[in-house]
């Protein structure tokens, strides 16, 4: 699996677009870019995912560079309700096992803190 790097924190003025970058320079051709967020004391929440094309849904947009080595999550009108820990994860799409992967990854992240 590709290693991802993100800024440790980001600030954004309320009502402005928040741009959250993610570097994944070792991404493979069949690996998807997934974004999840975790609001304090809640479980992880799916935000968006993509393979090669830019994606948009009601919550966010995902901009993927042509070489797929980096991407940016855009929250178009950030509010205080969007305050959370945002996770960029690169994985081959195994939808039936995705929840298990995410839980294992989050457990390892928490152990590392």
Rosetta blueprint (number, residue, H / E / L):
1 X L
2 X L
3 X L
4 X L
5 X E
6 X L
7 X L
8 X L
9 X L
10 X L
11 X L
12 X L
13 X L
14 X L
15 X L
16 X L
17 X L
18 X E
19 X E
20 X E
21 X E
22 X E
23 X E
24 X L
25 X L
26 X L
27 X L
28 X L
29 X L
30 X L
31 X E
32 X E
33 X E
34 X E
35 X E
36 X E
37 X E
38 X E
39 X L
40 X L
41 X L
42 X L
43 X L
44 X L
45 X E
46 X E
47 X E
48 X E
49 X E
50 X E
51 X L
52 X L
53 X L
54 X L
55 X E
56 X E
57 X L
58 X L
59 X L
60 X L
61 X E
62 X E
63 X E
64 X E
65 X L
66 X L
67 X L
68 X L
69 X L
70 X E
71 X E
72 X E
73 X E
74 X E
75 X E
76 X L
77 X L
78 X L
79 X L
80 X H
81 X H
82 X H
83 X L
84 X L
85 X E
86 X E
87 X E
88 X E
89 X E
90 X E
91 X E
92 X E
93 X L
94 X L
95 X L
96 X L
97 X L
98 X H
99 X H
100 X H
101 X H
102 X H
103 X H
104 X H
105 X H
106 X H
107 X H
108 X H
109 X H
110 X H
111 X H
112 X H
113 X L
